[in-house]
Amino acid sequence: MFAFAAGLWCLVAGGAVQIFAWEGHVFRGALLHVGIVASFALLTSRPLVDRAALRLLGVRGPVVAWRAYMVGALALTVYDAYAINYALHASWSFFAWFGRFWELEPEVFVVPVVVSLAAFGLTKLPVVARRRLRAEAWLALLVALALLGAGFARARRSPAINEYVPSLPSLGEIPAAPDVGRWNPPRADEPTRAFTDYAFAGGVVVRRYVFTDRAQCALRLATRVAQLPVVLSPRSEDFDDCGSRELRHDPRAGLYVLTREGRWGGRTVTAFRADSASPLSEGRAQMAAYHEAFTLPGSWLWGSAALSVFALAAIVRATRARRSLTDLTGWRQATLRDDGMLSLDDDGALVPCPYGAQLTAGPVLLRAAPASTSGAAPFRGGGATPERDDLLQGTLADLVAAREADVDASHAHAITAALLAAAPLAAGALEGLLF
């Protein structure tokens, strides 16, 4: 049940954010990855996760839960690497489609499955030592910060992948074709001689062919007019609309692109090189061929930075909880009787249990008064009622175990946050987009 619940909650967090992302274009426009936002949702749900794990597995349940999510973070890294690799090597989406950089594809189901399997396996193993958890937390945070530093350093000298084409110098615009004809099936496959040349700086010429019997156009680019054919036969991969285009140039890569902005932040991009009049295709039309010219989206870097803050906050919480383990002298053991009186174990004094304390008969802990007022403390004077916040159900051993478990869970939570912060950055590094 615990393993199933852990994987299901991972699926719910990611699925809920994905549904929200589909409803608008905020995620598309900024390439704000659903996985990063879902990581925030998972990490902020710690109170819920801890309560469920305590009920299903006992006091060590939260530690096991967050260690299972640590494994899930590693699985997310693998998924991100696969998604980036797919996007960079897709020849049909040359700087025009970035879906893999913001949404979660069906393959990401492997992450909740891995979480469930990890949760099941970890319930059979002893919880690792506190010293090891603390070391892992700091190590994971340092790795995340190192990747983050490399990412911001790369961002200073290279644009984000979705900003690469807009960052290129513009050579000018091509107006929309005034008359493109209409669809005529009997002559739709005939070649055309109708074209218009547009000259740009550097001797670059763009020739637009108009297929009037198809109401479509095709584009060619060359540095010499003689390289451009006078007659062009129709090919399905060449056809495009006849709207306006802007010509941009990357002199370092020898790349020319004709672009047109579309709806929902989309963009039409046709790419050329000076040594070929035809548009780039197959392997030459892959973003991976120009990976040194751009880097990860800025939203990924800032999202990872925020997740690193989560990790640091969890380490700070663990440190504070660890220090509280040395300050247990402020509690006294007592027994709550059936008549509603508290009997102190050390001197047998009786103290009324405060109304609404919601405690059951049995061992309880009572917070001791400060030394400066110990003589006037309720349980010293006999009869005064303590505050409800000064009572806890259980024994001193229960309190120690709970605080130790909180320390371990906070460290495990920190490791998960750091690994989630590092996941997209490590995936980008594998594809050469970080260093």
Secondary structure, DSSP 8 states (H G I E B T S, - for coil): -HHHHHHHHHHHHHHHHHHHHHTSSHHHHHT--HHHHHHHHHHHTHHHHHHHHHHHH-TTHHHHHHHHHHHHHHHHHHHHHHHHHHHHT-TT-TTT--GGGTS--GGGGHHHHHHHHHHHHHTTS----HHHHHHHHHHHHHHHHHHHHHHHHHHHHS-BGGGHHHHS-EEEEE---S------GGGTTS-B--EEEEEEGGGEEEEEEEETTTTEEEEEEESSGGGS-SSB---TTT-B----EEEEEETTTTEEEEEEE-GGG-EEEEEEETTBSS---GGGG-GGGGGGG-B--HHHHHHHHHHHHHHHHHHHHHHHHHHHTT--TTEEEEEE-TTSEEEETTT--EEE--TT----SEEEEEE---GGGGGG-HHHHSS----GGGEEES-HHHHHHHHHHHHHHHHHHHHHHHHHHHHHHHHHHHTTS--
